[in-house]
Structure formats: structure tokens, C-alpha cells
């Protein structure tokens, strides 16, 4: 009678080998659990991260997600973080709710102090494009003004508007924000608004024009109004744009179609540049002067990668210009310069340019951008039997100039709901986010269970081969 598989015995050495392989696979999978890669759900990734309401002791972080998810911040005055903040709507609640518009007020901070933070959205933590988010609080500047607040109401078809955020600014002021109440009403204090450099309270004049951006999962609106129209601002239908400076009852237009609102680009990251050197520029000066622009009266960290790395900080002037000249010569060869500074929205920006330093007396290549032509000296008269010296003709070289491209910072539009290619309103920089590994990685756990399963299966085969039990 033929034996089937279950009547056969597996050699003992083979059974032991299978168990050893199972244990080895378990160890490998636990240590290399990343072979089962799972990406953060796209719907929970923070979008349009913004830092607003910066004062001497607080700031606000807001962002959007495609899906309704939970959120929190981890922050601190160093990279250890150590403190956490919940969404303003979750403060004092027994449960954390899910939102698409997320809003965090971080309070009880120190003046003129840089704070680091990361965002936890859903089940994943996020950096600012591989680095910590950074924001620096302003200095203490005394008592606020007596400026009246802005009040108004947003109208929808009876929908709850508690997931709606309003951003507000005017020329040369910081950006402030506020949450909208569930019934669509809002109140935004203006007495603590600072100028764009955070060095003083903003002085509203009779001709100040306020720009508002209303963001909600149900639609967006842009509103323009004069300072004399804020108590209250006329009702706004969500999804429509209004320019009340043209009258109390303007004709509303689809959101995103107005082009009269100034963009925030001029006060955000568009003015953060390295103007000298340009990309790939060649330099004969071994102590070159580096120049650029950033937000006025802001610190700019400069890192020059040389044989001995230079790391220093300069401050921009009232026009936003900065410059730096190293005190020690740079070695000949290729180098890079990086600047790190914050834009008007409080987000950290980094720019890098490469350049080459040539040694003194080096034969210079064609296309070197900053090299002045060195004239060949006129020939010395040669002695002859006649009293008239002979002068050798010389040719003056023509310098070759290569125009280097100036780096461009791309600004992601704040909103763009228009189907047509219309100028976007209220554009400002958007932080790129990258996920951090979450604690208790489910990939590692899954790998471990798979390895354990393989080991149990191997042990079962071994017991069957020994005849310890029958099936």
C-alpha cells in the first residue's frame, strides 16, 4: 500500500534545518521590517501649512487635509520638543475629533525665541521637507492699541462652519487668522496686529484695505474691505468673492476669479535670494562678498562649505538686504553657500548656490563670470643699433561673460478653485512635508507575526516527521 504525504517521515536533520531557517527568517523580517513599506495615507498629509498670529508669547499653526483626521503638534525650544498642543476645538474635551481644517494655538512662550515643531496628522508625524518646522516669537512691545475688531458672518445652506478658518492681512502687516463659529459668525481682534517684521503694532489708517481668505471644506472665498467697513463686514456667501471697497453690495463672483487683490508673494518667500554669487559663478577673490535679500530685520544663517566650514549669522537691514565677507581666505576649488531664514509667514526657507574659487595666478577658463580681463603688459623696447626702440604689438583679450540663471522660489497658490487660468488670489508659500516613522510601526509587527508563523509551521513539520502525533 502506497504511503501518502502524512504517512511519510521527514528526516530529523531536515526537520531541524527547516526550524533553523524559520527562526532565521523571523529574525531577518523583524530587523528588516521595512521590506513591507506602507506609505502615509495621502488624505492625511498636511497641506498649506501656515504660521500666523505670531506674538511675543504665542503663535498659531493651521493646515488642511483631504480627509477628516485627527491632528496634534509636538513642539519645544530645542529639537527634543517635549510639549504637545491639541486643536483649539479639542481643548478641554474628553475626546479628540477629526477635521479637514486644523488649527492650533501654541501659548505661554518666551519672547524672541525660536521654537521647533512637527505635525502629527492621523497616524503619521511630518517634518517641513526633512527638517523641523521653525518659528521665532516677536519681542515684547508694550500694550496693544485700541483698534476695534472685525466682525461678520458667512452664509451657507445651514451647514456647520466650525471647520472654517479666516486669514487676514493688509499691506505691510503680519498675517493673522481665526476660527469661524458653527453658525458662520466670526470676530477677529485687530488691536494686537503687528507689522510684517513683528517689531511694532501695526498702525491702521483710514485708507487701510483688509484682505481676507476664508477656507472651508465646503468652499473658499476672498473678501476685500476698507477699515471703515469692518463693524460689521456685510454677509459673505461661502464660495463667492467680494470686493466691498467698490460698495456695500458688490456683485459676487466665483471664488478665485478676482485679480484685484494683491498677492502675499511680496511679503513671503519671493524676496529670499542669494544675489551673489550666482549659480556656478567663478571667483578670483578668495574673500568674496556674499549678498542677498530676505525679510527685513530678520536673522539669516550663512553656511559656507569649505575645507573649514563657515557658519555665521547676519541680520538684514530695514530693506531686507544682507551681506557677508569671510575673514579668512577660501581655499581654491568648488564651494557651496547655504542661507537659512524665515519668511513672513514664519516658515523656514533654505537656499543653496554653488561657486568656484580660483587660486591666484591660475589660468582661468573661458566662461568664468566674474573675472576681469588682465591686460598683457606692453613690450619693453628691445636694444638695437639704432636709437629707436621697437615695440611689440599686443592684443587685448575680450572677456567672456556667461549669464547665470537666478534661482527662483516657487510659491504654491493658497487656493485656486477657478476652472480657468485666472490669477490666483492671496498666494503665499506652502511648506513641503515629509512623513516621520510613527512609533509602534505596524510593518515591523506584521513582519514579526509572519516570521513566527513560518517557525510554527516548521515545528509542525518536524513533529510530524518524528511521529510525535498523527493527523
PyMOL commands that set and color helices and strands:
alter all, ss='L'
color gray80, all
select helices_A, chain A and resi 5-7+12-31+33-35+42-44+88-90+227-229+244-246+264-267+442-466
alter helices_A, ss='H'
color red, helices_A
select strands_A, chain A and resi 47-52+59-69+71-76+83-86+99-106+114-121+124-128+133-136+150-155+165-169+176-179+185-188+209-216+219-226+236-237+240-243+253-254+273-276+281-283+289-293+299-305+310-315+321-325+333-342+348-357+433-436
alter strands_A, ss='S'
color yellow, strands_A
deselect
rebuild
show_as cartoon
